[in-house]
Amino acid sequence: MAEISNQLRNPLSAFDVVGKVYIITGASGTFGRGCALTLASMGAKVCLAAGSGAELAEVATEVAELGGECVTIQRRPDTLEDAEAILATALDKFGTVDGLVIASGFNKAGYIHEQPLEEWEAVMNANVRGNWLMAKAVGKWWIDNNRRGGKVLMMSSVRGRHGNVSGYTGYCTSKGATDALTRVLATEWAKYGITVNSIAPTVFRSKLTAWMWSDSEVGQATRARSLARIPLGRLGEVEDLMGMALYLLSPASDFCTGQIMYVDGGLTAG
Ligand SMILES: NC(=O)c1ccc[n+]([C@@H]2O[C@H](COP(=O)([O-])OP(=O)(O)OC[C@H]3O[C@@H](n4cnc5c(N)ncnc54)[C@H](OP(=O)(O)O)[C@@H]3O)[C@@H](O)[C@H]2O)c1
């Protein structure tokens, strides 16, 4: 009989992130906060970045309540200088970085024949350029310092695969590009031992989608239409994402890279 390995005796050890350091962009947002609290609860250290100082401070307070260690920087990854400043904040405080969660992003809907180019570019910049810049800054540090085992987690969406919902030429295009970036970087960086994956959620309750939970007619109609397409019969809550996030950010996923992980109640199965 084969020997029973340590990991098969203790499978949870593969999810151990105690003492590891993670940068999280969009940390003021719903997914960013969820990742920050999950990682802190698991004993990791977090560097939280976002544009909204007050909301960032609230998340930092929550991390501290959980006994976690964190540092904050009030910055979005708009430029390479921003991305490098976010990295430098983590390095100054903790001396290293083990993982990167890019949870900053947004949407501005509009029909293509009416939408100004600037709005489309703003969505692409937040959802694609920001990912590229953060990955570039952190990945360069890992490669230059010969640090293997780095984890990159980006936020895609089922919209990267589904055209459904008109008025989303910016958002869907940006998420399709995120999927492609995930795959290309995963193959480019495999030799450095860096994994790159994305989570692609369906509609989750968050600040971004708060309008779908409002009393507005368009919000109610959009939520009902989204719900009708989910086999599991409900929309997502941030907790539904955290198992996948922890998997992709821990050694448990060391042989998983370049994947778009759908957490969507079965939407893309149908
Ligand atoms: N919620 C969903 O249903 C859903 C579904 C699929 C995918 N996603 C994706 O998941 C990620 C996180 O979404 P979420 O639901 O957590 O949204 P959220 O609560 O709105 O958080 C996103 C954060 O991104 C930052 N942000 C906003 N506009 C930005 C811009 N122009 N440039 C850079 N950062 C900006 C905001 O922080 P500051 O304003 O403080 O900088 C915000 O807190 C996004 O990429 C989103 O597309 C969400």
The ligand as an SDF file (V2000), in Angstrom:
LIG
                    3D

 48 52  0  0  0  0  0  0  0  0999 V2000
  -21.2460   41.9980   -7.4690 N   0  0  0  0  0  0  0  0  0  0  0  0
  -21.4220   41.2740   -8.5470 C   0  0  0  0  0  0  0  0  0  0  0  0
  -22.5410   40.8460   -8.8550 O   0  0  0  0  0  0  0  0  0  0  0  0
  -20.2390   40.9270   -9.4100 C   0  0  0  0  0  0  0  0  0  0  0  0
  -20.4200   39.9180  -10.3560 C   0  0  0  0  0  0  0  0  0  0  0  0
  -19.3750   39.5730  -11.1780 C   0  0  0  0  0  0  0  0  0  0  0  0
  -18.1490   40.2070  -11.0430 C   0  0  0  0  0  0  0  0  0  0  0  0
  -17.9770   41.1640  -10.1290 N   0  0  0  0  0  0  0  0  0  0  0  0
  -16.6670   41.8250  -10.0480 C   0  0  0  0  0  0  0  0  0  0  0  0
  -16.0970   41.7150   -8.7700 O   0  0  0  0  0  0  0  0  0  0  0  0
  -15.2540   42.8470   -8.5070 C   0  0  0  0  0  0  0  0  0  0  0  0
  -15.6550   43.4610   -7.1860 C   0  0  0  0  0  0  0  0  0  0  0  0
  -17.0240   43.8390   -7.2660 O   0  0  0  0  0  0  0  0  0  0  0  0
  -17.9350   44.1470   -6.0020 P   0  0  0  0  0  0  0  0  0  0  0  0
  -19.2520   43.5590   -6.2710 O   0  0  0  0  0  0  0  0  0  0  0  0
  -17.2190   43.8370   -4.7510 O   0  0  0  0  0  0  0  0  0  0  0  0
  -18.0890   45.7240   -6.1720 O   0  0  0  0  0  0  0  0  0  0  0  0
  -17.9470   46.9050   -5.1260 P   0  0  0  0  0  0  0  0  0  0  0  0
  -18.5270   46.5250   -3.8100 O   0  0  0  0  0  0  0  0  0  0  0  0
  -18.4810   48.1040   -5.8110 O   0  0  0  0  0  0  0  0  0  0  0  0
  -16.3630   47.0370   -4.9370 O   0  0  0  0  0  0  0  0  0  0  0  0
  -15.5070   47.4130   -5.9850 C   0  0  0  0  0  0  0  0  0  0  0  0
  -14.4700   48.4100   -5.4710 C   0  0  0  0  0  0  0  0  0  0  0  0
  -13.7190   48.8620   -6.6000 O   0  0  0  0  0  0  0  0  0  0  0  0
  -13.3830   50.2340   -6.4270 C   0  0  0  0  0  0  0  0  0  0  0  0
  -13.6640   51.0080   -7.6370 N   0  0  0  0  0  0  0  0  0  0  0  0
  -14.8220   51.5870   -8.0240 C   0  0  0  0  0  0  0  0  0  0  0  0
  -14.6650   52.2340   -9.1760 N   0  0  0  0  0  0  0  0  0  0  0  0
  -13.3610   52.0610   -9.5250 C   0  0  0  0  0  0  0  0  0  0  0  0
  -12.5780   52.5230  -10.6110 C   0  0  0  0  0  0  0  0  0  0  0  0
  -13.0720   53.2930  -11.5690 N   0  0  0  0  0  0  0  0  0  0  0  0
  -11.2800   52.1580  -10.6530 N   0  0  0  0  0  0  0  0  0  0  0  0
  -10.7510   51.3630   -9.6860 C   0  0  0  0  0  0  0  0  0  0  0  0
  -11.4460   50.9300   -8.6220 N   0  0  0  0  0  0  0  0  0  0  0  0
  -12.7400   51.2820   -8.5480 C   0  0  0  0  0  0  0  0  0  0  0  0
  -14.2410   50.7840   -5.3040 C   0  0  0  0  0  0  0  0  0  0  0  0
  -13.3830   51.2180   -4.2710 O   0  0  0  0  0  0  0  0  0  0  0  0
  -12.9700   52.7680   -4.1150 P   0  0  0  0  0  0  0  0  0  0  0  0
  -14.0720   53.5990   -4.6690 O   0  0  0  0  0  0  0  0  0  0  0  0
  -12.8310   52.8990   -2.6340 O   0  0  0  0  0  0  0  0  0  0  0  0
  -11.6880   52.8860   -4.8660 O   0  0  0  0  0  0  0  0  0  0  0  0
  -15.0950   49.6290   -4.8400 C   0  0  0  0  0  0  0  0  0  0  0  0
  -15.1310   49.5320   -3.4330 O   0  0  0  0  0  0  0  0  0  0  0  0
  -15.4140   43.7810   -9.7140 C   0  0  0  0  0  0  0  0  0  0  0  0
  -14.3840   43.5370  -10.6510 O   0  0  0  0  0  0  0  0  0  0  0  0
  -16.7390   43.3180  -10.3190 C   0  0  0  0  0  0  0  0  0  0  0  0
  -16.8180   43.5900  -11.6970 O   0  0  0  0  0  0  0  0  0  0  0  0
  -19.0020   41.5530   -9.2940 C   0  0  0  0  0  0  0  0  0  0  0  0
  1  2  1  0
  2  3  2  0
  2  4  1  0
  4  5  1  0
  4 48  2  0
  5  6  2  0
  6  7  1  0
  7  8  2  0
  8  9  1  0
  8 48  1  0
  9 10  1  0
  9 46  1  0
 10 11  1  0
 11 12  1  0
 11 44  1  0
 12 13  1  0
 13 14  1  0
 14 15  2  0
 14 16  1  0
 14 17  1  0
 17 18  1  0
 18 19  2  0
 18 20  1  0
 18 21  1  0
 21 22  1  0
 22 23  1  0
 23 24  1  0
 23 42  1  0
 24 25  1  0
 25 26  1  0
 25 36  1  0
 26 27  1  0
 26 35  1  0
 27 28  2  0
 28 29  1  0
 29 30  1  0
 29 35  2  0
 30 31  1  0
 30 32  2  0
 32 33  1  0
 33 34  2  0
 34 35  1  0
 36 37  1  0
 36 42  1  0
 37 38  1  0
 38 39  2  0
 38 40  1  0
 38 41  1  0
 42 43  1  0
 44 45  1  0
 44 46  1  0
 46 47  1  0
M  CHG  2   8   1  16  -1
M  END
$$$$
